[in-house]
Amino acid sequence: MRITAVSGGIGGARFLRGLLRTLGPDDEVTVIGNTADDIWLFGLKICPDLDTVMYTLGGGIDEERGWGRRDETWQAKEELAAYGVEPTWFGLGDRDLATHVVRTQMLQAGYPLSDVTAALCARWLDGLSPAVRLLPMTDDRVETHIVVDRDGERVAVHFQEYWVRLHAEPPVRDVVVVGVEQSAPAAGVLESIADCDVLLVPPSNPVVSVGTVLAVPGLRDAVRRTGATVVGVSPIVGGAAVRGMAAPLLRHLGVAVSAAGVGAHYGARSSGGVLDGWLVDETDAAAVPVLAEGGLPTRAVPLLMPDVGSAAAMARAALDLAADLAARG
């Protein structure tokens, strides 16, 4: 079985780790990672979502934080702060720093991000069973900026500043994905969507993770045209985001912060959306008939991931739904 997944950071990465537990050695997984969270800092190219997926699947993630390397130290961050180098609100761990140095050197040598990502993943993902391939959504520079009010003026700040420094507290006035309209899918992305048997949308931010991936020209259309069964997993449980800042971003778009609201936002492929099936948490079981009536088959299963076993059960439920939908034709 060939599976392609569209993923953001922590939630998507943990779901994918569970997915690998459910598959056999001959299966193949391709992950299309969000790169609109990427940022240049201290002269280095930082790719938070790609690295979170890579470290999580490769066994190097800090489990408590959900991002960065385990057994991390922060001496470089402290030294930069001692020099007065900004920004002080974004810290790079000493182990993590090596990844960004290698990435930046390769980019400056002329390699596209997709080749750089493959080179980095050779350390972390080679030898995994089943085989895993991590692709950036695009090789082009795309960055999400959030428009907020500051000191009486309306300003756009990089998504990382909105999330890390401002803690997603200012009201969202606009979401601007700079460069996405001029971007193109990275090598292998469209083929992985067209050639897979199942396409999964793990529980990632619908606006600034999955939404930005689908905004790359040609990607949404590729999902709509694929012969694979497309199943998504709600990142909203009981009316709240499990992690992150999805709620204010969804409200800005006029989308209800609910499992039903996000399912309707993605929409059924039968009516021009991107999903064939949708998983919601058991606490949101009332959404099942509502979405089904709108043409989106939905099941209620446990969606929290306190451990790898629960993530694996969630992934199995997604694959079971995909199999049942494919059998129906």
C-alpha positions as CSV (number, residue, x, y, z in Angstrom):
1,M,0.0,0.0,0.0
2,R,1.2,3.5,-0.9
3,I,0.1,6.2,1.5
4,T,0.6,9.9,1.2
5,A,0.0,12.3,4.0
6,V,-0.3,16.1,4.1
7,S,1.2,17.1,7.5
8,G,2.0,20.0,9.7
9,G,4.2,19.7,12.8
10,I,3.5,18.1,16.2
11,G,0.0,16.6,15.7
12,G,0.8,15.4,12.2
13,A,4.1,13.9,13.3
14,R,2.7,12.0,16.2
15,F,-0.1,10.6,14.0
16,L,2.4,9.5,11.4
17,R,4.5,7.7,14.0
18,G,1.4,5.8,15.0
19,L,0.6,5.1,11.3
20,L,4.0,3.4,10.9
21,R,3.1,1.0,13.7
22,T,0.1,-0.2,11.7
23,L,1.8,-0.9,8.4
24,G,3.9,-3.7,6.9
25,P,7.4,-3.6,5.6
26,D,6.3,-3.5,2.0
27,D,4.1,-0.4,2.5
28,E,5.4,3.1,1.5
29,V,4.6,6.4,3.1
30,T,5.2,9.8,1.6
31,V,4.8,12.9,3.8
32,I,4.2,16.3,2.2
33,G,5.3,18.7,4.8
34,N,4.2,22.3,5.4
35,T,7.0,24.8,4.8
36,A,5.1,28.1,5.2
37,D,6.2,28.1,8.9
38,D,9.8,28.3,7.7
39,I,11.9,31.3,8.7
40,W,15.4,32.7,8.3
41,L,17.0,33.5,11.6
42,F,20.7,34.1,12.6
43,G,21.6,33.6,8.9
44,L,20.1,30.1,9.0
45,K,17.1,28.5,7.3
46,I,14.7,27.0,9.9
47,C,12.0,24.5,8.8
48,P,10.1,23.7,12.0
49,D,7.4,21.4,10.6
50,L,9.8,19.3,8.4
51,D,12.2,18.9,11.3
52,T,9.5,17.9,13.7
53,V,8.3,15.2,11.4
54,M,11.9,14.1,10.7
55,Y,12.9,14.0,14.4
56,T,9.7,12.4,15.5
57,L,9.8,9.5,13.0
58,G,13.6,9.2,13.4
59,G,13.5,8.9,17.2
60,G,15.3,12.2,18.0
61,I,12.4,14.4,19.1
62,D,12.0,15.9,22.6
63,E,8.9,14.1,23.7
64,E,7.8,16.6,26.3
65,R,8.0,19.7,24.1
66,G,7.0,17.9,21.0
67,W,9.6,19.9,18.9
68,G,13.4,20.1,18.8
69,R,16.0,17.5,19.8
70,R,15.9,15.4,23.0
71,D,18.7,15.9,25.5
72,E,19.1,19.4,24.1
73,T,21.4,22.1,25.5
74,W,21.1,25.9,24.9
75,Q,24.6,27.4,25.1
76,A,24.5,28.9,21.7
77,K,21.2,30.6,22.5
78,E,22.7,32.0,25.7
79,E,25.8,33.3,23.9
80,L,23.7,35.0,21.1
81,A,21.6,36.7,23.8
82,A,24.8,37.8,25.6
83,Y,25.9,39.5,22.4
84,G,22.5,41.2,22.2
85,V,21.6,39.4,18.9
86,E,17.9,39.5,18.1
87,P,15.5,37.8,18.2
88,T,15.8,36.5,21.7
89,W,12.3,35.0,21.7
90,F,13.3,32.2,19.3
91,G,15.9,29.8,20.5
92,L,17.9,27.2,18.7
93,G,19.2,24.3,20.7
94,D,22.8,23.2,20.2
95,R,21.9,19.8,18.7
96,D,19.2,21.3,16.5
97,L,21.6,24.0,15.3
98,A,23.6,21.4,13.3
99,T,20.5,20.6,11.2
100,H,20.0,24.2,10.3
101,V,23.7,24.8,9.5
102,V,23.8,21.8,7.1
103,R,20.5,22.9,5.5
104,T,21.7,26.4,5.0
105,Q,25.0,25.4,3.5
106,M,23.4,23.1,1.0
107,L,20.8,25.8,0.0
108,Q,23.5,28.3,-0.4
109,A,25.4,25.8,-2.6
110,G,22.4,25.7,-4.9
111,Y,20.5,22.6,-3.9
112,P,16.7,22.8,-3.8
113,L,15.0,22.3,-0.4
114,S,13.6,19.0,-1.6
115,D,17.2,17.6,-2.2
116,V,18.4,19.1,1.1
117,T,15.5,17.5,3.0
118,A,16.3,14.1,1.4
119,A,19.9,14.5,2.5
120,L,19.0,15.3,6.1
121,C,16.4,12.5,6.2
122,A,19.1,10.0,5.1
123,R,20.3,10.2,8.8
124,W,16.9,10.0,10.4
125,L,14.6,8.0,8.1
126,D,16.7,5.6,6.2
127,G,16.1,2.0,7.3
128,L,12.6,2.7,8.7
129,S,10.1,0.0,8.0
130,P,7.9,0.8,6.2
131,A,9.9,3.2,4.0
132,V,9.2,6.9,4.6
133,R,9.9,9.8,2.3
134,L,9.6,13.4,3.5
135,L,8.9,16.1,0.8
136,P,8.6,19.8,1.3
137,M,5.4,21.1,-0.3
138,T,7.5,23.5,-2.4
139,D,11.1,24.4,-3.0
140,D,10.1,28.0,-3.2
141,R,10.2,30.5,-0.4
142,V,6.7,30.7,1.2
143,E,6.1,32.3,4.6
144,T,2.9,32.8,6.6
145,H,2.4,36.2,8.1
146,I,-0.3,37.2,10.6
147,V,-1.7,40.7,10.5
148,V,-2.3,42.1,14.0
149,D,-2.8,45.5,15.7
150,R,0.3,46.8,17.5
151,D,0.8,50.3,19.0
152,G,-2.2,51.6,17.2
153,E,-1.1,50.3,13.9
154,R,-1.9,47.3,11.8
155,V,1.3,45.3,11.1
156,A,2.2,41.9,9.7
157,V,4.4,39.6,11.7
158,H,5.9,36.3,10.7
159,F,3.9,33.4,11.9
160,Q,6.7,32.3,14.3
161,E,6.6,35.7,16.0
162,Y,2.8,35.5,16.3
163,W,3.0,32.1,17.8
164,V,6.3,32.1,19.9
165,R,6.7,35.7,21.0
166,L,3.1,36.9,21.0
167,H,1.6,33.5,22.1
168,A,-1.2,33.9,19.6
169,E,-2.8,36.5,21.8
170,P,-3.5,39.5,19.5
171,P,-6.7,39.2,17.5
172,V,-6.1,38.0,13.9
173,R,-6.8,40.7,11.3
174,D,-5.6,38.8,8.3
175,V,-3.5,35.8,7.3
176,V,-1.1,36.4,4.4
177,V,0.9,33.5,2.9
178,V,3.6,35.4,1.2
179,G,4.9,33.8,-2.1
180,V,2.5,30.9,-2.2
181,E,0.8,32.1,-5.4
182,Q,4.1,32.2,-7.2
183,S,5.3,28.8,-5.8
184,A,5.2,25.4,-7.5
185,P,5.0,21.9,-5.9
186,A,8.4,20.4,-5.1
187,A,9.6,17.4,-7.1
188,G,7.6,14.3,-6.4
189,V,4.7,16.0,-4.6
190,L,2.1,15.8,-7.4
191,E,3.2,12.3,-8.3
192,S,2.8,11.1,-4.7
193,I,-0.7,12.4,-4.6
194,A,-1.6,10.9,-8.0
195,D,0.0,7.5,-7.4
196,C,-1.0,6.7,-3.8
197,D,-3.7,4.3,-2.6
198,V,-4.8,6.4,0.4
199,L,-4.2,10.1,1.1
200,L,-4.4,11.1,4.7
201,V,-4.8,14.5,6.3
202,P,-3.5,14.1,9.9
203,P,-4.7,16.4,12.7
204,S,-2.8,19.5,11.7
205,N,-3.7,23.2,11.8
206,P,-6.4,23.6,9.0
207,V,-5.3,27.2,8.2
208,V,-1.5,27.5,8.5
209,S,-0.5,23.9,8.0
210,V,-2.9,21.9,5.8
211,G,-4.3,25.1,4.4
212,T,-0.9,26.4,3.2
213,V,0.0,23.1,1.6
214,L,-3.2,23.0,-0.4
215,A,-2.7,26.7,-1.4
216,V,0.4,25.7,-3.4
217,P,-0.8,26.0,-7.1
218,G,-1.8,22.6,-8.4
219,L,-2.0,20.8,-5.1
220,R,-5.6,21.2,-4.2
221,D,-6.6,20.2,-7.7
222,A,-4.3,17.2,-7.5
223,V,-6.1,16.1,-4.3
224,R,-9.4,16.5,-5.9
225,R,-8.4,14.4,-9.0
226,T,-6.5,11.6,-7.2
227,G,-7.9,8.1,-7.5
228,A,-6.9,7.5,-3.9
229,T,-9.4,7.6,-1.0
230,V,-8.8,10.8,1.0
231,V,-9.5,10.7,4.8
232,G,-8.9,13.5,7.3
233,V,-8.6,13.6,11.1
234,S,-10.1,16.4,13.1
235,P,-7.6,18.6,15.0
236,I,-10.5,19.9,17.0
237,V,-11.8,17.9,20.0
238,G,-14.8,19.0,22.1
239,G,-14.8,22.5,20.5
240,A,-11.1,23.2,21.2
241,A,-7.8,22.7,19.3
242,V,-5.8,19.8,20.9
243,R,-2.6,21.9,20.4
244,G,-1.7,25.2,18.9
245,M,-3.6,28.3,17.8
246,A,-6.1,26.9,15.3
247,A,-9.1,28.6,17.1
248,P,-8.4,32.3,16.4
249,L,-7.3,31.5,12.8
250,L,-10.5,29.5,12.1
251,R,-12.6,32.3,13.6
252,H,-10.9,34.8,11.3
253,L,-12.0,32.7,8.3
254,G,-15.5,32.4,9.7
255,V,-15.1,28.7,10.3
256,A,-16.7,27.2,13.5
257,V,-14.1,25.9,15.9
258,S,-15.6,22.4,15.9
259,A,-15.0,19.1,14.3
260,A,-18.0,19.6,12.1
261,G,-16.9,23.1,11.2
262,V,-13.4,22.0,10.1
263,G,-14.9,19.0,8.2
264,A,-17.2,21.3,6.3
265,H,-14.3,23.7,5.7
266,Y,-12.3,21.0,4.0
267,G,-15.5,19.8,2.3
268,A,-16.4,16.5,0.5
269,R,-14.8,15.8,-2.8
270,S,-18.3,14.9,-4.1
271,S,-19.1,18.6,-3.8
272,G,-15.8,20.2,-4.7
273,G,-13.9,19.8,-1.4
274,V,-10.9,17.6,-0.7
275,L,-12.2,14.7,1.6
276,D,-13.9,11.4,1.1
277,G,-14.1,10.7,4.8
278,W,-13.6,12.4,8.2
279,L,-12.8,11.2,11.7
280,V,-14.0,13.1,14.7
281,D,-13.5,12.4,18.4
282,E,-16.2,10.4,20.3
283,T,-17.1,13.6,22.2
284,D,-18.1,15.1,18.9
285,A,-20.3,12.2,17.7
286,A,-23.1,14.6,17.1
287,A,-21.2,15.8,14.1
288,V,-21.4,12.4,12.4
289,P,-25.0,12.7,11.0
290,V,-24.6,16.4,10.3
291,L,-21.6,15.9,8.1
292,A,-23.0,12.7,6.5
293,E,-26.1,14.6,5.5
294,G,-23.8,17.1,3.8
295,G,-22.1,14.3,1.8
296,L,-19.1,13.7,4.0
297,P,-19.0,10.2,5.6
298,T,-17.8,10.6,9.2
299,R,-16.9,8.3,12.1
300,A,-16.4,9.0,15.7
301,V,-13.3,7.4,17.4
302,P,-10.9,8.4,20.1
303,L,-8.7,11.1,18.8
304,L,-6.3,12.0,21.6
305,M,-2.7,10.7,21.3
306,P,-1.2,10.4,24.8
307,D,1.1,7.6,23.6
308,V,2.2,5.8,20.4
309,G,-0.4,3.1,20.9
310,S,-3.3,5.6,20.8
311,A,-1.8,7.3,17.7
312,A,-1.6,3.9,16.0
313,A,-5.3,3.1,16.9
314,M,-6.3,6.5,15.4
315,A,-4.3,5.8,12.2
316,R,-5.8,2.3,11.9
317,A,-9.3,3.9,12.2
318,A,-8.4,6.3,9.3
319,L,-7.2,3.4,7.2
320,D,-10.3,1.3,8.0
321,L,-12.5,4.2,7.0
322,A,-10.6,4.6,3.7
323,A,-10.9,0.8,3.0
324,D,-14.6,0.8,3.7
325,L,-15.1,3.9,1.4
326,A,-13.1,2.3,-1.4
327,A,-15.1,-0.9,-1.1
328,R,-18.3,1.1,-1.6
329,G,-16.9,2.5,-4.8
